[in-house]
Amino acid sequence: MRIEESELILTPEGKIYHLDLEPSQLAPTIITVGDPDRVEMVSKYFDTIETTAQHREFKTHTGTYKGKRISVISTGIGPDNIDIVFNELDALVNIDFEKRQPKKKLISLEIIRIGTSGGLTPEIEVDSFLISSLGIGLDNVMHYYDKTDKIFNREFAQAFIDHTQWNPDNSVPYVVEADKALFKKFSSEKTYSGITITNVGFYGPQGRVLRAKLKDINLNEKLTSFRYKKKKITNLEMETATMYGMSKLLGHRAVSMNAIIANRASGNFSKDAAKTIEALIQYTLGKITE
């Protein structure tokens, strides 16, 4: 079935709309970062850069690192942007732009997030690295898609809902695992393994109070006291669960690498967050090319 122009939006040059890329400009291994300025923090280590593109907050550099072709792409902040980026990444490799039809032979991308995060337990020290073994999504992006029963851990999610006495006016939480092979590849004695909350905002949804009052002032306490089969929540950020959900739904492999630059339990914030992010970039590039 042909995909209409209003559904698959291409530029006059034949590029996917938001990412402003054509299929040949995307590498099969992709690093995602939130901040467009962080793209150069990764690509400065590349041996070559063949493609640079930017449209709004979506910035891409494609090149090679130690002979391996890699694209680094900024997603901006939040689950809604992940919906845009991951659908367009998939379209670049799995849809024929001329015929406007899905290809018969589908490609699975390898996608690694390098992002910042806040720890929720004292033992997750500031400036450490954490790999998300699974994400708990508090957004509603994945609920718009069919066949999510195959990728959601419903039992885990229900335990979370029961423990937190989840507000029924909020989106229903969902739980998705990381790609097991990628998780193993990027793990080492230098990393923590954790369960990551993916939130829909930075202030109220993450329990921060400035002037607007919160409906549930104890939410973060409920997050830290939650246990499921001896597992506990370790950190929160704004992309991981949606990233895991979209990847599994579309047949790609994803893992989320977190630089812990704050600890909500202790109230500490990194004295040099840029240095921590730089170290995580170097670590991740090393693991990609091992």
C-alpha positions, 0 to 999 in steps of 0.5 A: 500500500502506498504511503500518502504524502501527508503521512510520509513527509519528504522535502523537495530534495527527497529527504525525510522531513524532520531529520533532513536526511536521505537514506544514504546519509544514515549509518547502521549504528546510531548514537542519540544525544538530547542536546544538539551541541552534544553532537560535536562532542561525539563527532570530534572523535570521528576520523571522517565526517561525511554528512552534517545536517540540521533542522530545528533541534534535530542535528546529525553528523555521520562519519567513521570512528576507527573504521566504523560508520556511525551517525550521531543525532540530537533528539531534543528533550522528551518522549514526543521527540523520540516518536519523531526521531525513531519513526524517521530513522526507521523510514530511512532504512525500511521505506522505499521513498520513491515507491512510498512503500515498506521494503520487503527486506527490513533492516535493524538499526543499532541505537545507543543513547548517551544522555544525562540523568538523575539518580534516585538512590544514594548508592548511585553516585554523581558522575557515575555511568548507568545502563538502563536494563529497562525503562518505566514510561510515564508518557503516553506515546506508546499507547497510540501504537498497536501490538505493544502487548508483545513488548510490555511487561504488564506485571511489572507495570501493574506492581508499579501502579499499585505501589505508587497509587498511580493517579488514573488521570495520568497516562498508564505506566508501561515497562520495556526492556533494553536489547539484551545483547547491546546491554551486555556489550556496553556493561562493565565494571565501570557501569551500574545497571539500573531501572530508569523512569522516563518522565514527561517533564522536568519540574512537576513530573519529576517532583520539583517544586518552584511555585506550582504545587504538586498533586502528589508531593510523595511521588519521588519517595514512592519511586525510591521505595518501589520494589519488584522481585528485589529490583528497584528504580535507580534513576529518572530522565525523559527518553529511555522507555519510549526509545526502548518501546519504539525500537522493539516495535519497529525491530531495532536494537537500543540501549540507554547510557546515562551520565548521572549528573545529579542525585535526588536522594542526596541533593548533590549535583555534579561539579563538572557535568561536562567532564562526566558526559565527555567520559561517557562519550569516550567509553561508549565509542570504545565499546562500539568499536571493541 
